[in-house]
Amino acid sequence: MKLFRHIPFLKTVFLYSITAFGGPQGHLGMMIKTFVQKRRDVTEQELIEYNSFCQLLPGASSTQTVTLIGYKRGGVPLAILTLLIWIFPAAIIMGALSFLVTYYQSGTLIMNHLKFLGPMAIGFLIFAAIRYFIASVTNLITQIIMLVSMIATFLFFRTPWVFPVLIIAGSFITNISSKRIPEKEVIKPRHIRWTNIWLFILVFVIAGLLSETARKQDWRNRKVYNVFENYYRFGSIVFGGGDVLLAMMLDQYVERPTGPVVSVKNPKAIRLEKDEILTGFGLVRAIPGPVFSVASFTGGLSLKDQGKTMQFIGCVIGTIAIFLPSALLVLFFFPVWQYLKKYVLVYRALEGINAVVVGVMWAAAIYLFRTMHLDSISTITIVSNLVILGTFLLLKYSKVPAPVIAVLCLLLGWVF
């Protein structure tokens, strides 16, 4: 019954889930507008901390951040409901698109009408980066950390190790000073509930064993077990978001199946065309919700040769497997983190971590601007640049809700 009082919050989560375009970078700006400024579910400092913490974990960082907002408001039950509401719209859209692209090859047409959502996401990202900069970069050392992080991230944007390395380095640097200490508080030993982490490990091991057994014994529906293992593994070890996930999928489904070892030992391995995976990643960046929902698309394509029913099952399995590790990890480690951050070492580290996150956000904005080729002169590029500026100005100086901005950009895509 206690969950009924959270219905307005869950409605907001749903509205956010169908209008949050632009991937994790764009999501941050919309979170500030929706959950900090409008509803005040969390403070800006709390949101910065949640986002910084999620950068330390593998998996879908924006999904984990939204889950923590629900956790803060109503504990584990509300966190799970928040997670489900957040991922379902994107999963349903991407699953449906796997059928649409398979049978009608309409991916290019869809992308053409969504062309201004990318520039809109850049506007949201710039807005969030400025807000985070004001709140987190407050002295010379954090300014240096931010600049170094920005340059390193931009140069090695698709490299998975750059994020954890920068976070560790930032944590170490801000611990050199002994000036900052947390408020004095008696730190009581805390009982740690290990259920989630043991469940995470257990599912990882069982998924691997079943997938390998299904391959060796050539079970009739062996690909179902293979799909679950593949996506659970992706969700468990991916640092760095969608770009790293793309690289792992290309390796798993395009490069490995054509290798001499796999061709001999596993001739029935799941294979996808490079263009199919790239189409999925193009589409997922043009719809609202988490980038990891691309698993709903590629999971369906993995089983498309076995009929529509199996393709639907592939969409469902891909969705569950890719997001389950993120949920288990964040709900286990966050209570531990809340306990640890009361210690001086961790408290000082937060300052460096937050500065790194700001640098990563600025690098992402520059990288996205560069990859969208908005430096040339044409009607589309001029309108795209105006969309970036207009989005930022509306967020900064007006009370226009974030979903309204997204709808306006969608309509603009149909006009031009």
C-alpha positions in Angstrom: 0.0 0.0 0.0 2.9 2.3 0.6 3.7 2.3 -3.1 0.4 4.1 -3.9 1.8 7.3 -2.5 4.6 7.1 -5.1 2.3 7.0 -8.1 2.9 10.7 -9.0 6.7 9.9 -9.0 6.2 6.8 -11.1 4.1 8.8 -13.6 7.0 11.2 -13.9 9.4 8.4 -14.4 7.3 7.1 -17.3 7.0 10.5 -18.9 10.7 10.9 -18.5 11.3 7.4 -20.1 9.4 8.3 -23.3 11.1 11.7 -23.7 14.7 11.2 -22.5 16.6 11.3 -25.8 20.3 11.4 -26.4 21.8 8.6 -24.4 23.4 8.9 -20.9 24.9 12.3 -21.8 21.6 13.9 -22.7 19.8 12.1 -19.9 21.7 13.9 -17.2 20.4 17.3 -18.3 16.9 16.0 -18.4 17.3 14.5 -14.9 18.2 17.8 -13.5 15.2 19.5 -15.1 12.8 16.7 -14.1 13.9 15.3 -10.8 15.8 18.2 -9.3 14.2 21.4 -10.5 10.6 20.3 -11.1 9.9 17.6 -8.5 12.8 18.0 -6.1 13.0 14.2 -5.6 16.8 14.6 -5.1 19.1 17.5 -4.6 21.5 18.5 -7.3 24.4 17.4 -5.1 22.8 14.0 -4.6 22.3 13.6 -8.3 25.9 14.4 -8.9 26.9 11.8 -6.3 24.7 9.2 -7.8 26.0 9.8 -11.3 29.6 9.7 -10.1 29.1 6.5 -8.1 27.5 4.8 -11.2 30.6 5.6 -13.2 32.5 3.3 -10.9 30.3 0.3 -11.9 29.9 -1.6 -15.1 26.6 -1.5 -16.9 24.1 1.2 -17.9 25.0 4.3 -15.9 21.9 6.3 -16.6 19.7 3.3 -15.8 21.5 2.9 -12.5 21.2 6.6 -11.7 17.4 6.6 -12.3 17.2 3.4 -10.2 19.0 5.2 -7.3 16.5 8.1 -7.4 13.7 5.5 -6.9 15.8 3.8 -4.2 16.2 7.1 -2.3 12.5 7.8 -2.4 11.1 4.3 -1.5 13.8 1.7 -1.0 14.3 -1.5 -3.1 10.6 -2.0 -4.1 10.3 1.5 -5.6 13.8 1.2 -7.1 12.7 -2.0 -9.0 9.5 -0.4 -10.2 11.4 2.7 -11.3 13.8 0.5 -13.2 11.1 -1.4 -15.0 9.1 1.7 -16.0 12.3 3.3 -17.3 13.4 0.4 -19.5 10.1 -0.9 -20.8 9.2 1.9 -23.4 12.7 1.7 -25.0 12.7 -2.1 -25.0 9.3 -2.3 -26.6 10.2 0.3 -29.3 13.6 -1.4 -30.1 12.0 -4.9 -30.1 9.3 -3.7 -32.5 12.0 -2.1 -34.7 13.8 -5.4 -34.9 10.7 -6.8 -36.7 10.2 -3.6 -38.7 13.8 -3.5 -40.0 13.8 -7.3 -40.6 10.7 -7.3 -42.8 10.5 -3.8 -44.2 14.0 -2.4 -44.1 12.7 1.0 -42.9 15.6 2.0 -40.6 16.8 4.8 -42.8 13.4 6.4 -43.1 12.9 6.4 -39.3 16.3 7.9 -38.7 15.7 10.7 -41.1 12.7 12.0 -39.2 14.6 11.9 -35.9 17.6 13.9 -37.1 17.2 16.9 -34.6 17.1 14.7 -31.5 20.9 14.4 -31.6 21.4 18.2 -31.5 18.8 18.4 -28.8 20.8 15.9 -26.7 23.9 18.1 -27.1 21.9 21.0 -25.7 20.9 19.0 -22.7 24.4 17.8 -22.2 25.9 21.4 -22.2 23.2 22.5 -19.8 24.1 19.6 -17.4 27.8 20.1 -17.8 27.5 23.8 -16.8 25.4 23.0 -13.8 27.8 20.2 -12.7 30.8 22.5 -13.3 29.3 25.2 -11.0 28.6 22.7 -8.2 31.7 20.4 -8.4 34.6 22.3 -9.9 35.4 24.8 -7.1 39.2 25.1 -6.9 42.4 24.9 -9.0 43.0 21.1 -8.5 39.5 20.2 -9.6 39.8 22.5 -12.6 43.0 20.7 -13.7 41.4 17.3 -13.1 38.4 18.4 -15.2 40.6 19.6 -18.1 42.8 16.5 -18.1 39.8 14.3 -18.0 38.1 16.2 -20.9 41.2 15.9 -23.1 41.9 12.2 -22.3 38.2 11.2 -22.8 38.0 13.1 -26.1 41.2 11.4 -27.4 40.3 7.9 -26.2 36.5 8.1 -26.3 35.9 4.6 -27.5 38.5 3.0 -25.2 36.9 1.2 -22.2 39.7 1.7 -19.7 39.8 5.5 -19.9 36.8 6.0 -17.5 37.9 3.8 -14.6 41.5 5.0 -15.0 40.5 8.7 -14.8 38.2 8.1 -11.8 40.9 6.3 -9.9 43.4 9.0 -10.8 41.0 11.8 -9.8 40.3 10.1 -6.4 44.0 9.7 -5.7 44.8 13.4 -6.5 42.2 14.9 -4.3 43.3 12.7 -1.4 46.8 14.3 -1.4 45.4 17.4 0.4 44.4 16.9 4.1 42.2 20.0 4.3 38.8 18.5 3.5 37.2 16.1 6.1 33.6 15.0 6.5 31.4 16.2 9.3 32.3 14.4 12.5 30.0 11.5 13.0 30.2 8.3 14.9 30.6 5.6 12.2 28.8 2.4 13.4 29.7 -0.9 11.9 27.2 -1.9 9.3 25.8 -5.3 8.4 26.2 -5.9 4.7 23.6 -7.9 2.9 25.4 -10.1 0.4 22.3 -11.5 -1.4 22.5 -9.3 -4.5 26.2 -9.9 -5.1 25.9 -13.7 -4.6 22.9 -13.7 -7.0 24.9 -11.7 -9.5 27.7 -14.3 -9.4 25.4 -17.3 -9.3 23.5 -16.1 -12.5 26.8 -15.4 -14.2 28.1 -18.9 -13.5 24.9 -20.7 -14.3 24.4 -18.7 -17.6 27.9 -19.6 -18.7 27.5 -23.3 -17.8 24.1 -23.6 -19.6 25.4 -21.8 -22.7 28.4 -24.0 -23.0 26.5 -27.2 -22.3 23.9 -26.2 -24.9 26.6 -25.6 -27.4 28.5 -28.9 -26.8 25.3 -31.0 -26.7 23.7 -29.0 -29.5 20.4 -28.5 -27.7 17.4 -27.6 -29.9 17.0 -24.1 -28.6 20.7 -23.6 -27.7 20.7 -20.0 -29.1 18.3 -19.0 -26.3 20.9 -19.9 -23.7 23.7 -18.3 -25.8 21.8 -15.0 -26.1 21.2 -14.8 -22.3 24.8 -15.5 -21.5 26.1 -13.1 -24.1 24.0 -10.1 -22.9 24.4 -10.9 -19.2 28.2 -10.9 -19.8 28.0 -7.6 -21.7 26.0 -6.0 -18.9 28.4 -7.3 -16.3 31.7 -6.1 -17.7 31.0 -3.0 -20.0 32.5 0.2 -18.7 32.1 3.3 -20.8 28.5 3.0 -22.1 27.1 2.4 -25.6 30.3 2.9 -27.6 32.1 0.1 -25.7 29.0 -2.1 -25.9 29.0 -1.6 -29.7 32.6 -2.7 -29.9 31.9 -5.9 -27.8 28.9 -6.8 -30.0 30.9 -6.4 -33.2 33.5 -8.6 -31.8 31.0 -11.2 -30.5 28.7 -11.4 -33.5 30.7 -10.3 -36.5 34.4 -11.0 -36.0 34.5 -14.2 -33.8 32.0 -16.3 -35.9 34.2 -15.8 -39.0 37.4 -16.8 -37.1 39.0 -20.2 -37.9 38.6 -21.6 -34.3 34.9 -20.7 -33.9 34.1 -21.8 -37.5 35.3 -25.3 -36.7 34.3 -25.7 -33.0 31.0 -23.7 -33.1 29.7 -23.5 -36.6 26.2 -22.7 -35.3 27.4 -19.6 -33.4 25.1 -16.6 -33.4 26.0 -14.3 -36.3 24.8 -10.8 -37.1 25.8 -8.6 -40.0 27.8 -5.5 -39.1 25.1 -3.3 -40.7 22.4 -4.8 -38.6 24.3 -3.9 -35.4 25.1 -0.4 -36.6 21.5 0.1 -37.6 20.4 -0.9 -34.1 22.8 1.6 -32.4 21.7 4.3 -34.8 18.1 3.7 -34.0 18.6 3.4 -30.2 20.3 6.9 -30.1 17.2 8.3 -31.9 14.6 7.0 -29.4 14.0 7.9 -25.7 15.4 5.7 -23.0 18.6 3.8 -22.2 21.1 3.0 -24.9 21.5 -0.6 -23.6 17.9 -1.2 -24.9 19.7 -2.0 -28.2 19.8 -5.5 -26.7 16.1 -5.8 -27.4 16.8 -5.1 -31.0 19.9 -7.3 -31.5 18.5 -10.0 -29.2 15.6 -10.3 -31.5 17.7 -10.4 -34.6 19.9 -13.2 -33.1 16.9 -15.5 -33.2 15.0 -14.2 -36.3 15.9 -17.2 -38.4 13.8 -19.4 -36.0 10.5 -17.6 -36.6 8.6 -14.6 -35.2 7.9 -16.3 -31.8 11.6 -17.0 -31.2 12.5 -13.5 -32.4 10.1 -12.1 -29.7 11.7 -14.3 -27.1 15.1 -13.0 -28.2 13.9 -9.4 -27.6 12.7 -10.3 -24.1 15.9 -12.3 -23.2 18.2 -9.6 -24.5 16.4 -7.0 -22.4 16.4 -8.9 -19.2 20.0 -10.1 -19.5 21.5 -6.7 -20.3 19.9 -4.8 -17.4 19.9 -7.5 -14.7 23.6 -7.1 -13.8 23.2 -3.3 -13.6 20.4 -3.6 -11.1 22.0 -6.2 -8.9 25.3 -4.4 -8.8 23.9 -0.9 -8.0 21.5 -2.1 -5.3 24.3 -4.0 -3.6 27.1 -1.5 -3.8 25.2 1.7 -3.1 24.4 0.9 0.6 28.0 0.0 1.0 29.1 3.2 -0.7 26.8 5.3 1.6 28.6 3.7 4.5 32.2 4.1 3.1 31.8 7.7 2.0 31.7 8.8 5.7 35.4 7.9 5.9 37.9 10.7 5.1 39.6 8.8 2.3 36.4 8.2 0.3 35.0 11.7 1.2 38.0 13.4 -0.4 37.9 11.0 -3.4 34.4 12.2 -4.2 35.7 15.6 -5.1 38.1 14.2 -7.7 35.4 11.8 -9.1 32.9 14.6 -9.6 35.5 16.7 -11.4 36.3 13.8 -13.7 32.6 13.3 -14.5 32.4 17.0 -15.5 35.4 16.6 -17.8 33.8 13.5 -19.3 30.6 15.4 -20.0 32.4 18.3 -21.8 34.4 15.7 -23.8 31.2 13.9 -24.8 29.6 17.2 -25.9 32.6 18.0 -28.1 32.8 14.5 -29.4 29.1 14.4 -30.3 29.2 17.8 -32.0 32.2 16.6 -34.0 30.6 13.3 -35.1 27.4 15.0 -36.2 29.4 17.2 -38.7 27.6 20.4 -37.7 30.6 22.5 -38.8 29.5 22.6 -42.5 27.0 25.0 -44.0 23.6 23.7 -45.0 20.0 24.2 -44.0 20.0 21.1 -41.8 23.3 22.0 -40.0 22.1 25.6 -39.4 18.8 24.3 -37.9 20.8 21.7 -35.9 23.0 24.4 -34.3 19.9 26.5 -33.6 18.4 23.5 -31.9 21.4 23.1 -29.7 21.3 26.8 -28.7 17.5 26.8 -28.3 17.5 23.7 -26.1 20.1 25.2 -23.8 18.4 28.5 -23.5 15.0 26.9 -22.8 16.5 24.8 -20.1 18.5 27.7 -18.6 16.0 30.5 -18.7 12.5 29.0 -19.0 10.2 26.6 -17.2 9.4 24.6 -20.4 9.3 20.9 -19.4 12.0 18.7 -20.9 9.3 16.4 -22.7 7.9 19.5 -24.5 11.4 20.3 -25.9 11.7 16.7 -27.1 8.3 16.8 -28.9 9.2 20.2 -30.5 12.4 18.6 -31.9 10.5 15.6 -33.2 8.0 17.9 -35.0 10.9 19.9 -36.4 12.4 16.6 -37.9 9.2 16.1 -39.8 9.2 19.6 -41.2 12.8 19.7 -42.6 
